[in-house]
Amino acid sequence: MVVTARRVLGAQPSVVQIVPLTSTVRGFASEVEVAPDDFNGVTMRSAAQCQEVRAVAVSRIERTVGNVGPTVLTQIRDLVGLTLDTPIN
Protein backbone atom coordinates (compact mmCIF):
# COMPACT_ATOMS: atom_id res chain seq x y z
CA MET A 1 0.00 0.00 0.00
CA VAL A 2 1.45 3.36 -1.06
CA VAL A 3 1.72 5.81 1.87
CA THR A 4 3.76 8.55 0.19
CA ALA A 5 2.24 12.02 0.65
CA ARG A 6 0.07 13.27 -2.21
CA ARG A 7 2.22 16.42 -2.58
CA VAL A 8 5.27 14.19 -3.16
CA LEU A 9 3.36 12.00 -5.62
CA GLY A 10 2.50 15.13 -7.59
CA ALA A 11 6.22 15.65 -8.27
CA GLN A 12 6.37 12.22 -9.97
CA PRO A 13 9.04 10.64 -7.75
CA SER A 14 11.11 7.65 -8.89
CA VAL A 15 10.47 5.90 -5.55
CA VAL A 16 7.50 5.78 -3.18
CA GLN A 17 7.08 4.51 0.36
CA ILE A 18 4.87 1.49 0.87
CA VAL A 19 3.43 -0.51 3.76
CA PRO A 20 2.98 -4.16 2.79
CA LEU A 21 -0.32 -5.96 3.34
CA THR A 22 -0.49 -9.58 4.47
CA SER A 23 -3.36 -12.00 4.88
CA THR A 24 -1.61 -13.32 8.00
CA VAL A 25 -3.13 -11.15 10.71
CA ARG A 26 -0.97 -11.55 13.82
CA GLY A 27 -2.60 -8.88 15.96
CA PHE A 28 0.67 -7.01 16.49
CA ALA A 29 0.42 -3.46 17.80
CA SER A 30 2.33 -2.39 14.68
CA GLU A 31 -0.41 -3.65 12.33
CA VAL A 32 -3.65 -2.09 11.12
CA GLU A 33 -6.37 -4.53 10.16
CA VAL A 34 -7.93 -4.03 6.73
CA ALA A 35 -11.29 -5.70 6.14
CA PRO A 36 -12.41 -6.40 2.56
CA ASP A 37 -14.93 -3.98 1.07
CA ASP A 38 -16.12 -2.85 -2.37
CA PHE A 39 -13.41 -0.19 -2.72
CA ASN A 40 -10.12 -1.41 -1.26
CA GLY A 41 -9.43 -4.42 -3.50
CA VAL A 42 -8.67 -6.62 -0.49
CA THR A 43 -10.24 -10.07 -0.89
CA MET A 44 -9.69 -11.31 2.66
CA ARG A 45 -9.05 -9.90 6.12
CA SER A 46 -5.55 -8.47 5.98
CA ALA A 47 -3.06 -6.49 8.01
CA ALA A 48 -1.01 -3.46 6.99
CA GLN A 49 2.45 -4.11 8.43
CA CYS A 50 3.37 -0.59 9.53
CA GLN A 51 6.68 -1.78 11.00
CA GLU A 52 7.76 -2.86 7.48
CA VAL A 53 7.58 0.53 5.69
CA ARG A 54 10.02 0.61 2.77
CA ALA A 55 10.81 2.43 -0.45
CA VAL A 56 10.13 0.84 -3.83
CA ALA A 57 10.71 2.07 -7.35
CA VAL A 58 7.61 3.46 -9.03
CA SER A 59 8.42 1.24 -12.01
CA ARG A 60 7.65 -1.81 -9.84
CA ILE A 61 4.05 -0.70 -9.32
CA GLU A 62 1.98 -2.29 -12.04
CA ARG A 63 -1.56 -1.20 -11.20
CA THR A 64 -3.87 0.28 -8.62
CA VAL A 65 -5.94 -2.37 -6.85
CA GLY A 66 -8.07 -0.20 -4.60
CA ASN A 67 -8.23 2.47 -1.93
CA VAL A 68 -8.47 1.76 1.81
CA GLY A 69 -10.22 5.07 2.43
CA PRO A 70 -9.40 7.97 4.75
CA THR A 71 -10.07 6.23 8.09
CA VAL A 72 -7.76 3.25 7.54
CA LEU A 73 -5.16 5.43 5.80
CA THR A 74 -5.08 7.77 8.81
CA GLN A 75 -4.64 4.80 11.17
CA ILE A 76 -1.76 3.50 9.04
CA ARG A 77 -0.04 6.89 8.75
CA ASP A 78 -0.38 7.50 12.49
CA LEU A 79 1.10 4.10 13.30
CA VAL A 80 3.95 4.54 10.81
CA GLY A 81 4.71 7.88 12.48
CA LEU A 82 4.75 6.26 15.91
CA THR A 83 6.89 3.38 14.68
CA LEU A 84 9.45 5.78 13.21
CA ASP A 85 9.19 8.13 16.20
CA THR A 86 7.93 10.91 13.94
CA PRO A 87 4.28 11.30 14.94
CA ILE A 88 2.20 13.14 12.38
CA ASN A 89 -0.11 14.80 14.92
LINWOZI-V766890 format. One record per backbone hydrogen bond with DSSP energy under -1.0 kcal/mol. CO is the residue of the C=O (numbers start at 1). NH is the residue of the N-H. Records with the same first field share a line. If there is no record, write none. Layout:
# LINWOZI-V766890
CO=NH / NH
This chain:
# LINWOZI-V766890
1=19
5=9
6=10
8=11
9=12
14=58
16=56
17=3
18=54
20=49
22=47
23=25
28=31
30=50
32=48
34=46
39=67
46=34
47=22
48=32 / 50
49=52
54=18
56=16
57=60
58=61
69=73
70=74
71=75
72=76
73=77
74=78
75=79
76=80
77=81
78=82
79=83
80=84
81=86
